Amino acid sequence: MKVADRQTEIVSEAEWLVARKDLLTREKDFSRQRDALSAARRELPMVKVEKEYIFDGPDGKETLADLFEGRSQLIVYHFMFGPGWEEGCKSCSYLADHFDGANRHLPHRNVTLVVVSRAPLSEFAPYKKRMGWRFKWVSSHGSDFNFDYHVSFTKEEEKKNKVYYNYTMGEFMSDELPGLSVFYKDEDGDIFHTYSTYARGLDPLVGAYNFLDLVPKGRDEDPDSTMSWVRRHDQYEA
């Protein structure tokens, strides 16, 4: 039988069970590797955040410390929504559809999740309402925050066609790119940057992809444009 672009063998239940148990061994090995990688991530050294950043939120001006909302761990998703944009990035929107569900649980592990974009608050607030999202979304407009964490880029960088993204120099792709950064606040109120990830590093956060990885056709994406099928959730055809 042909599934996607490959031939799939049809076997007996007993033969299938042998293959499934072999895969289970590999899955368990992968789980152990993932646990070890997660432990290594937690053991990364930290960098103290010395700069003061001011954000514009639904309740007014806030500092980076304010974004923790009394907790010690902060996850910032860098959402691609630049000044003057009418809509947010569709891929970021695809990922952001998972945030409200996660937010039912994260506070109970001492974690606050906040979304940050460089556009003014007034420009992305209507989009947030349209999408029906409830998570906190603040603007870094007028601050260096997005530039310091390498998700926004200057006109000069665009002209040079050279930007630092995902820990390497590469060609300019857009004035905004996606990412995620993690911060820790100690008992003295000092804030530390512990982790950032970009591009495919965001993949584990997309729950829909994890479901698709379980089915015979998988993600079934165009290898040259993997997320071309993705739409904002109010733009899919019925």
N, C-alpha and C positions, 0 to 999 in steps of 0.2 A: 504494500500500500504506500502511496506517495503522500507524505505530509510535509507541507511547505516545499522546500526544494531538495528533499532527501527521501530515499526509500526506507520505509520502516518494515522490519521483518514481523510477520505474523507467526506467533509461537503458541505452544501449549501453556496452560497455567503453571505447570511445574518448571518449564524452561524460563518463563517470565520471572518466577520467584528466585531462581538462581541469579538472573541478571539484576533483579531488584536488590538482593542482598549484597551483591558486589558493589552496587552504587551506594547502598547504605554505609558500607565501610568507608567509601570515599567521602560521603557526606559527613560522617562523624570525624574523619580526619580534618576536613575543612573547618568544621565547627571548633575543633581544638586549635587550629591555626588562627582562626578569627579571634578566639578568646585570648590567645597569646599576643596578637596584634593590638587588641583593645587594651591589654595590660601595658604594652609598650607605649601606647598613646597616652595613657594616664600618667606614665612615668616621665614624659617629656619635661625638660626644664621649663621654667616660666620666665617671662619678661615683664618687668614692672611697667605699667602704663603711666608715664609721667605727664603726658599732655592732657589738658582739660578739653573735653568735647562737649558741645551743647547740641541738644536735639530738640526738635519741635514736635511735640506729641499732642494727642487729643486734649490733654489737661494743661497744656502750656509748655514752657521751656523745662527741659530736664537734662541733667548731667548723665554721664555714663554710669556713675554710682546709683543714680535714681532708677535706672533701667532694671537693676537687680530686684527691685521691689521687696527689699528685706531679705532676700535669699543670698546665698554665697556663690552660686554658679549661674552664669548667664550665657545663653546661646543666642548669637546674632545671625540671622539669615540676611545676606546682602541681596536684596531683591532688585532686579534690573528694572528701574523706572527712573529715567533721567529727566531733567528739567525740560518741559515742553512736550513730553510724550503724552499721547492721548490714552494709551493703554499700557499695562504692564507686559513684560515679556511673557509669551505664552508658556515657555518651558518653566520659568519661575512660578507661573500661575499653577501649572500642573503639580509642581512640588508643594506649593503653598496650600493646595487643597487638602493636604494631609495634616496641617498644623493644628487645626482646631481639635481634632480627635486626640492628638498627642498632648495638647494642653489640658486635657481632663486629668492627666496622670503626672506630667512633669513636675508641677509644684509640690507633689507629695514625695519627690526625691530631691527637694531643695534646688530646683532648676527653674529658671525663668527663660522663656523663649520670646524674643522680640524680633520683628522684621524692620530693617532699615533700608531706606532708599534715599538717593540724592535729590530727587525732585522735591519741591515744596509740598508740604502736607496738603494744601488746598488742591493740588493737582492729582494726587493719587487717592484722596479720600472718596471721591465719587466712584472710582474703580473698585475700591474695597467694598463699598456699599453694593455695587452691581454684582460682585462676586459672592456676596453674602457671608464674607469672612468676619470672624469675631476677634481674631488675634490682634495683639497690639502692634501697630505699624507707625514708626516715627520717621521724621525727616532729618537727614544730616546736612541739609542745604546750608551752605555758608561755612561749613567746617571742613577740616582736612580728613575726616574720619574715613570716607570711602577711598580717598587717595592713599592714605597711610596703610590701609589694609588691602590695597592693590585690586580694587574692583571698579574703580572709576579712573578715567584717563584724560589727560589734557590735550588741547589742540596741538601743542608742541609735539607731544608724543605721537599724535596722529600724523603730523607732517613728516616726522622721522620714520614712521611706520615701524616703530620699535617700542614694545611695552614689556613690563615685567609682570607676568601673570603665572600663577601655579608654579612658582619657584624657579622660573626660567625666563629668559628673554625670548620674545617671539614677535610675530607680525601683529600690527594693529588689526583687531577684528570689530570692535565696537567701543563707543565711549563708556559703556557700562558692561560689566560681565558678572556672572553669579559667583557666590562664594558663601562660606559660613565660618564664623569666628567664635571662639569660646573664651570666656573670661572667668576669673576667680577673684573673689573679694575676701580678704582675711579679716580677722577680728579687729584689727586696727583700722579697717576701712581702706587699706591699700588694694589696688586692683592690678591684676596680672593677666597678660595674654598667654593662654596655654596652648591654643591650637587654632589652625585655620586650614580649610580645605576648599578645593575649587574643581570645576569641570566634573570629570567622572567620579571624583571623590564625594560628590553629592548623591551619587546613584543609590547608596543604601537607604537614603531617606525617602525614596519614592516607593511607597507601599504598593502602588498599582503595578510597578515593575516586578516586585517580588512575587505577586500573584501570577503575572504573565510568564515568569520564568518557570512556573510549574506545569504549564500546559504544553501539548505537543508542538504547537507552532511557535511557542516562545513569544518573544517581542515582535517577531515578524516585521522588522523594520528595514527600510532601505539602508544598506550599509554605507552609502555615500551621504545620507542625510537622515540620521537615525530617528530624529524627533519630528520629522516633517508631518507625521500623521497627527501629532498632538494638537488639540484645539483648547481654547479656553472653555470651561465646562458648559457655558451657555451658548457655544457656537457649534457643537456637534449636531449633525443631522439626526432627526428622530429615527 
